[in-house]
Amino acid sequence: MPKLELLVKKMALLLSDSVSGQLQVQFTCRFFGKKMIPFQSIQKLESDYFTFSLYNSDKAPILVAVDAPIIHRLSNRLLGAEWGEAHGGSTFSSSDYALGNHLIHWTQTAFRKQGVTLSLGKIATSPTYFHIYLPDELVWQVAFEVKIGPDQAGMIFICFDRDFHWEDQKEPLP
């Protein structure tokens, strides 16, 4: 198995464990696939996303886009609601932003446990606002399918430079 694919499969497990444990909710994040695409394809995602960028020590940007219904459902559950439809549409409440910030932390922790230390860059509600690569530049898009409770909640996309070398990072933590 290529090193990238192994890394993202472990990240999916770590995110599932972190979110499930912290929020006491059944959260399943599953590696869905990876492909090389032009960056403009990510900027044109059709849904609304809570989006943030992370940077490694070499300043290679990593973009993370979380489907809005994931944020809304987790936020609603955090506030005591039962399972059901995600409320909020394309707008994010204060609790949604707070949960998004926790998700950033959990994502950074999942990367760190794989030996990749990252700092936070920009936060926005759409990939449209990010210009971290040229529009026609090829980047890796890694997709995760997310279920909250018994239902499909949405997708998480991680985008990073096609030349990003995971091998150059320190060994993963046990």
N, C-alpha and C positions, 0 to 999 in steps of 0.2 A: 504494500500500500504506500503510495507516495506520501512524503512527509507532510505536505499541506493537508491532504485529506485526513490523515491521522490527527493532525492538530485540530482541525475544525470539528471532527467527530468528538474528540475529548472536550472541546469547548462547549458543544451542545450538551453533553452530560453535566459539565460543571455549571452551566447556566440553569439547567433544569434543577439541579440540586440546590443551588443558591436561592433561586426564586421560590421553589417549593418549600424549602426550610425556613426562609425568612418570613414569607407571607402565609405559611400554613395553608397552601393551596396546591392542587394537583396541576403542575406546570410541566409540560413535556415539550422540549425543544429537540428536534430531530434534524440531522444533516440531510438536506434535500438534494443538493447537487452543487457543482461549480462549473463555471464557464468563463471564457475570455470574451469580453464585449467592449464596445466603445463606451467611454465614460458618459457620453450624452444619453445613452440608453438608461442609465441609472438615474440621471437627472430628470428623465421623462416618465418615471414611475407614475402610474395612473391614480393610485390611492394617495391619501394623506398619510404622512409618516412623521413620527417623532424622530428626528435625525440628529446625529452628532458625529463629530470627527475626533479621532484620536491620533496621536503622533508618537512614533517610537523615537528612540534616542538619535536616530539618523534623520529625523524629520520626514520620514516617509509617511504620508497621510493614510489613514484608514477611515473609511466612512461606514457608519452603521446606521441603517434605516429600519425602524421598527413600525410595522403596520399599526395604524391608530387604534383599531379595535383591541389589540393586545393591551395597549396602555389603558384604554378605557375600562376593559373588563377587569384588569388587575387592580386599577384604582377603585372601581366600584366594590370589588371584593374586599379590598383593604379597608374600605369604609363600612363594611358590614353587610353589603348587599349579597343576595343569593346569586347563583348562576343565572344566566339569561343573556339577553341581547346587550351588546355594548351600547352605551348611551354617550352622546357627546358629539357625534359626527366628526367634522374636521377641526373643531375647536378643542382646545385643551384647557382644563380647569387648573387651579392651583394644585389640587391633589394629583392631577395627571402629570404636571411638571415635576412635582416632588417624586412621584413614582419613576418618572423618566430619569431623574437624577440618580435614583437608586439603581436603575437598570444600567446606567453608565458605570457606576461603581462595580456592579456585578460583572459587567463585560470586561472592565480593566482587570479585575481579580482573575477571571477565567484566562485572559491572556497572560497575566503574570505567572499563574500556576503552570503555564506552558513555556515559561522562560522569556516572555516578551513584555518588557516594561513600557508602558504608554502613559502619556499625559493627555489631558483633555484640551481640545481645540474649541471649535465653534458648536453651538447648539441651535437648531432651527426646526421648523415644522414641515419642511419639505427639502428633498435633495436638490431642488431647483436652485436653492440659495448657496450651493457649494460649487466653487470653481477651483478645486484642488488638483485637477488634472485638465489637460486640454480636451475639448469635446470629442475629438476623434481618437484620442489616446486609448489604447487597449489596456484594460484593467481586469483583474479577476473579480468576478461576482460570485460570492458563496451564499447559498440560500439555505435557510432553516425554516422548517414547518413547525408551527407552535400550536399546541392544544392546551386549553385551560379547562380543567375538569374533563368532561367527556367530549367536548366540542372543539372543532377546528377554530382557532382564533385568528390566524393570519400568518404572515411571513416576516422573518427578519432577514435582511440582506447585509452582508459585509462586503465592502469593496476595497481592494488594495492594489497597489502597484504590481504590474506583471513581473517585475524584476525583484520584488521583495524577497529577501533570502532569510527564511526562518532558520536555516542552518547556522547563520552567523550569530544567533542569539545564544545566551547561556543555556545550560541544560535545564529541563523542566524540574520544578520542585516535586518532591514525592507526594 
